[in-house]
Amino acid sequence: DAKTTQPNSMESNEEEPVHLPCNHSTISGTDYIHWYRQLPSQGPEYVIHGLTSNVNNRMASLAIAEDRKSSTLILHRATLRDAAVYYCILRVLAGGTSYGKLTFGQGTILTVHP
Amino acid sequence: ETGVTQSPTHLIKTRGQQVTLRCSSQSGHNTVSWYQQALGQGPQFIFQYYREEENGRGNFPPRFSGLQFPNYSSELNVNALELDDSALYLCASSSRGRGEQYFGPGTRLTVT
């Protein structure tokens, strides 16, 4: 599995934007970039995913570098509820269909200060 | 639309015993994956089920087995429990062909 590298922890202030980086220099052409987050005492929560183009949804934006070797999850206005562990995951497309395996690393612990 | 549910919430078992954990998929989802999350670690993939058949497996021994039922709900069975099996067990459902998975709250298993 292609590997991702994330900072162990980051801090932000409430209502400020947060940029969470992820390096994935060994990404292959068919790997999708997924982001999940896990709030304390909960299961992981899907945030966003993309392949080549930048993506936006109601939760966040995903900026993907042109060479796809890195990406950034952007939370536009952090809230206290956004304090969580954020996982950047490369998901393999196998045989033309999505294969279920998500390989989680250690993730980035995001702390949001009031 | 109901989300993914898991039962029980917590469970305490003794080493050597067997355990069954249950998962109900989100409505409309036909694929179920199971993960084990040790304290302080990211979830580790156990296996995935699609159309009632195992469709991918992580690095877990055969004493970890599963079932998927026609209504897409699923069970995880663990035989001969070991102390290291103590963890949060997560179930995730998804629609075949779509990337995102939706996780349940997990079952906290403690093996003494």
Chai-1 contact restraints between the chains, C-beta under 6 A:
chainA,res_idxA,chainB,res_idxB,connection_type,confidence,min_distance_angstrom,max_distance_angstrom,comment,restraint_id
A,Y32,B,G99,contact,1.0,0.0,6.0,A-B,restraint_1
A,G43,B,L90,contact,1.0,0.0,6.0,A-B,restraint_2
A,G43,B,F103,contact,1.0,0.0,6.0,A-B,restraint_3
A,G43,B,G104,contact,1.0,0.0,6.0,A-B,restraint_4
A,G43,B,P105,contact,1.0,0.0,6.0,A-B,restraint_5
A,G43,B,G106,contact,1.0,0.0,6.0,A-B,restraint_6
A,P44,B,F103,contact,1.0,0.0,6.0,A-B,restraint_7
A,Y46,B,E100,contact,1.0,0.0,6.0,A-B,restraint_8
A,H49,B,G99,contact,1.0,0.0,6.0,A-B,restraint_9
A,R91,B,G99,contact,1.0,0.0,6.0,A-B,restraint_10
A,T97,B,G97,contact,1.0,0.0,6.0,A-B,restraint_11
A,S98,B,G97,contact,1.0,0.0,6.0,A-B,restraint_12
A,S98,B,G99,contact,1.0,0.0,6.0,A-B,restraint_13
A,Y99,B,G56,contact,1.0,0.0,6.0,A-B,restraint_14
A,G100,B,T31,contact,1.0,0.0,6.0,A-B,restraint_15
A,G100,B,S33,contact,1.0,0.0,6.0,A-B,restraint_16
A,G100,B,Q48,contact,1.0,0.0,6.0,A-B,restraint_17
A,G100,B,G56,contact,1.0,0.0,6.0,A-B,restraint_18
A,K101,B,F45,contact,1.0,0.0,6.0,A-B,restraint_19
A,K101,B,G56,contact,1.0,0.0,6.0,A-B,restraint_20
A,F104,B,G42,contact,1.0,0.0,6.0,A-B,restraint_21
A,F104,B,P43,contact,1.0,0.0,6.0,A-B,restraint_22
A,G105,B,G42,contact,1.0,0.0,6.0,A-B,restraint_23
A,G107,B,G42,contact,1.0,0.0,6.0,A-B,restraint_24
